[in-house]
Amino acid sequence: MPKTAYYIPVGPIHPALKEPIRVEAEIEGEKVVRVDVKRGFAHRGIEYMGMKRNAIQTLYLSERICGICSISHPYAFVVAAEKALGIEAPPRAQYIRPIIAELERIHSHLLWLGVIAHEMGFDSLLFWIWKGREKVLDILELLTGNRINYSVFMIGGVRRDLKESHIKALKDMITYYWKFTEKMKEIMLSDPVYKARTRGVAQLSKELALKVNVVGPTARAAGLRMDIRQDIPYDAYADIDVRAVVPQDIVGEVRGDAYDITMVRIYEIEQSLDIIEYCVDNLPEGKILAIPNYVALLAKIRRTKGEAIGAHEAPRGEVVHYLKFDGRDGPSVWKVIAPSYNNINSWAPLLLGAEVADIPIVVAYIDPCLCCNDRVALLKTPEGKVLGYEYIHKKAVEKTRKIEREVRG
């Protein structure tokens, strides 16, 4: 007797989604047999707005692309701007920047580890991990004044210096998290229940990872030795010799599943602790801004014509910003690519053949950020004509009237 396929549409507005995306799946029994992922519901036009402002205003706008990665986008932005404008940040600023960036990586990874525990029903583990995450958020607030949207980076350096009291707090935090990660390894990596729930789930092979072009921990969990800090080092990362964290270096094998990505993220937290400690112990003396006067900085931008690409290894993967300056005080072209734009490509192949109960784990696997996509979806006729607002509105009204008639009988 043939099985019946059931169609399950999720999103773009759904209680289980914190951001809008549409996943259309067909299931036979407990298996997903067809899936289609549709995005483009979160277009806010940030790049367009940034090209209407001066470079300093656009820098702060870049922080609003993503709340969790609110240092990653400014980092890529200032790297690109400094290349295009011929500005070099002072050595002290080049060491402060990675400290802030690695603090953000710790808090982002802890957030994900709590979320993946929640998706499996381990809410006690979620609360324990997020309680531990408060420590790094307190340190970020101490150093920058904010828990997110730190507003600390500037073209040519940073806006806030580190004090001795900050350095002591950082070292205390490092000690705290070394103990915390050891406990996480015991609870998550050594627990037979957690291992049984994650081994073989959301399994991404190295070949598939390359084919769908995933980045960040998603790629590294599949065994790909990819990391912008390793491949194209910048600021203090060039002095640290960062190596990508991959499962084969930890346990000698790669499965590319939810267990491996859990392992990668825990060990990346420890790597971040090492980077922060190195930067604190080797922090150069001197100024923190190449051009402290913002009026002078904007004047230099108006006098300069150039373009460049800046990249930063964000917690979710590589963030890339392209900037072009051509005689005004802001970018004439600004283009952003965030890691979720790549990583969402893995959803469809990972969901095919998955159990219905594993769908939340597959979705959470890549740590998606839909606002980072910031893309608009265009509807076209078979002849290639883009359908405008009037047509879409007309069709929406017709569909609403049809549903009303069906409901009323």
KOLZALO-996665 format. One record per residue (C-alpha): z, y, x. Coordinates in steps of 0.001 Angstrom, whole numbers, plus 500000, padded with zeros to 6 digits. Layout:
<sites>
ZYX
...
</sites>
This chain:
<sites>
500000500000500000
498964503343501596
501685505857502396
501742509213500630
501580512319502812
503837515192501793
503049518800502682
505978520893503950
505393524632504475
508124526498506389
508083530278506716
507184532962507442
510274533909505406
512795531082505290
516626530852505452
516388528630508550
514255531139510485
515721534198512148
512216535531512829
508950535131510897
506566532307511760
504798529718509616
504830526004510358
502764523838508043
503463520107508374
502408516919506646
504736513916506769
504320510271505994
507714508700505521
509815510179508326
506890510953510691
505000514224511105
501276513395510942
499734516875510907
500997520303511909
499638523836512075
501576526757513581
500647530266512452
501995533407514080
501196537099513925
503847538105511369
505933540190513795
503421542802514939
505283546077515522
502669547907517597
505031548484520527
502218548618523097
500414551264521021
503603553332520701
504200553058524444
500799554560525185
501770557646523160
504930558384525179
505763559303528743
506529556499531187
510319556901531025
510316556763527225
508037553709527334
510377552009529805
513223552241527286
510881551133524513
510097548010526566
513773547030526317
513337546745522548
510613544098522770
513339541437522902
517095541761522527
517979538673524571
515459539491527346
516240543204527313
516244543425531120
513221541172531648
510638543478530102
511914546624531869
511965544632535125
508287543679534820
507521547242533679
509114548939536701
507538546445539126
504107547261537682
504777551017537575
505994551138541174
502917549258542391
500580551571540476
502372554751541544
503069553814545159
506848554065544778
509329551739546527
512843551303545176
515660551737547751
517042548500549255
520350548836547382
518519549070544054
516413546041545011
519650544025545240
521301545452542117
518297544582539937
518490540789540524
522239540871539856
521648542309536371
518659540009535779
520615536864536717
523539537899534533
521077538091531660
519709534641532577
523241533190532394
523923534670528964
520490533647527648
520832530057528854
524325529801527387
522994531117524091
520267528421524121
522715525644525042
524849526631522061
521814526752519760
520548523295520789
524033521878520182
524022523501516733
520593522045515906
522046518590516593
525088519233514420
527552519712517319
528996522981516051
532258522628517990
530157522569521163
528246525645519939
531459527631519471
532906526518522819
529754527489524744
529419530833522986
533066531579523658
532304530992527341
529274533289527056
531542536215526214
532556536399529888
529084537325531131
528548539750528242
531805541491529187
530561541802532784
527229543246531618
529104545778529511
531299546669532484
528307547199534780
525902548923532381
527879550109529361
526130547734526941
526135544036526054
522378544198525427
519753546934525945
521356547917529232
519158550964530023
519931550518533711
516473550133535300
514330553108536314
510940553502537967
511961553681541618
515401552079541339
518377551781538999
520483554300537080
523928552841537799
525546551835541080
528030549017541717
531648549911542458
534215547818544290
535881547023540968
532532545730539693
532115543481542732
535594542002542229
534821541329538555
531539539659539516
533264537338541982
535904536416539407
533096535656536939
531335533440539495
534505531387539962
534903531115536188
531361529842535583
531379527263538396
534226525560536522
532495526146533177
529190524531534224
531003521468535579
532638521064532183
529248521488530469
527764518734532629
530609516466531575
530291517285527862
526491517401527576
524838515509530432
527372512660530682
528067512237526979
526332509097525581
525946510629522102
524264513793523415
522039511702525684
521032509389522828
520154512409520663
518021514126523316
516399511369525412
512782510940524324
512965513870521876
510487516758522389
509031514898525364
506534517083527219
504493515450529972
503392517339533069
499742516949532016
500377518352528528
502518521162529959
499578522225532151
497099521856529299
498987524076526847
500049526484529631
503828526499529119
506072528500531447
509714528885532445
512335526165531836
509892524475529435
507447523936532311
510132523076534850
511673520451532540
508233518780532594
508416518654536399
506238521696537177
507616523597540163
506850527034538685
508995530149539065
507850533748539627
510900534330541841
509649531505544062
505874531989543811
505595535812543862
509010537004545130
509997540620544539
513009542798545404
515911540749546836
514372537486545639
512120537649548699
515237537338550907
516867534505548943
514225531741549054
514567530756545385
513406527216544539
512367526177541040
514914523882539363
513160520640538321
514605517314537080
513171515267539978
515323517250542416
518468516556540357
518139512967539128
515002511742540895
512826511393537777
511124513507535103
510964512758531394
510342516282530131
512503515830527030
515343517773525412
517832516154527810
515840517298530865
515560520865529638
519314520908528975
519867519773532552
517439522370533944
519150525226532121
522660524215533218
521570523949536846
519717527271536574
523006528901535574
524478527616538842
521411528885540706
521966532321539137
525577532269540351
524328531629543901
521807534488543651
524415536930542330
526854535934545065
524197536416547769
523222539856546431
526858540976546208
527717539754549711
524586541333551244
524399544510549155
522861547286551317
524347550767551468
522398553842550440
520883555527547418
519820553765544225
516824555914543169
513694556812545117
513103559903542924
516408560933541275
514871563923539452
513094562643536338
510996565824536036
509707565216539568
509038561584538708
506950562513535658
505099565113537752
504215562407540284
503009560147537489
500710562925536199
499239563336539694
498609559621540196
495814557356539037
496273553615539428
496833550285537764
498959547238538525
500506544067537157
504243543403537289
505825540010536658
509414538827536289
510848535349535722
512702535916532455
515153533295531098
512407531857528858
509658532104531500
507362534613533117
506996538099531603
503882540017532663
503201543748532169
499911545501532934
499991549294533342
497277551851533972
497896555523534756
495069558066534685
496496561573534894
499000561858532061
502763561325532204
502600557945530478
500492554807530637
496978554998529209
496991551195528962
500038548945528523
499703545235527876
502558542743527643
502556538953527766
505857537202527030
506714533526527652
506999532482523998
503314533377523546
502564530460525899
505389528106525000
504734528032521235
501483526233522105
503605523124522772
504991522949519221
502019521245517562
501618518375520084
505392517862520286
505796517790516503
503007515256515966
504641511858515584
508152513344515626
510850512340513146
511633514911510459
515220515144511774
513881516091515217
511861519088514009
514723521597514622
515161520261518178
511439520566518921
511377524124517568
514487525113519555
513267523281522688
511234526245523972
513864528851522991
511276530789520943
511264534559520628
508760535566517966
509208539322518285
508079538936521923
504688537781520641
504066541141518940
500542540164517903
498653540890514686
496666538169512907
493150539118511777
491518537468508761
487722537178508893
484986536120506493
482638533278507503
480210536017508566
482778537444510997
483782540545509025
487460541507509373
489161541633505984
490979544897505410
494097545922503511
492341546445500166
490890542925500089
494148541241501152
496133543268498596
493662542343495846
493939538637496663
497749538835496779
497812540416493305
495430537760491945
497609534981493355
500775536527491893
499155536794488437
498008533149488676
501532531951489550
502974533996486657
500541532368484214
501383528871485496
505132529495485239
504819530798481664
502670527794480711
</sites>
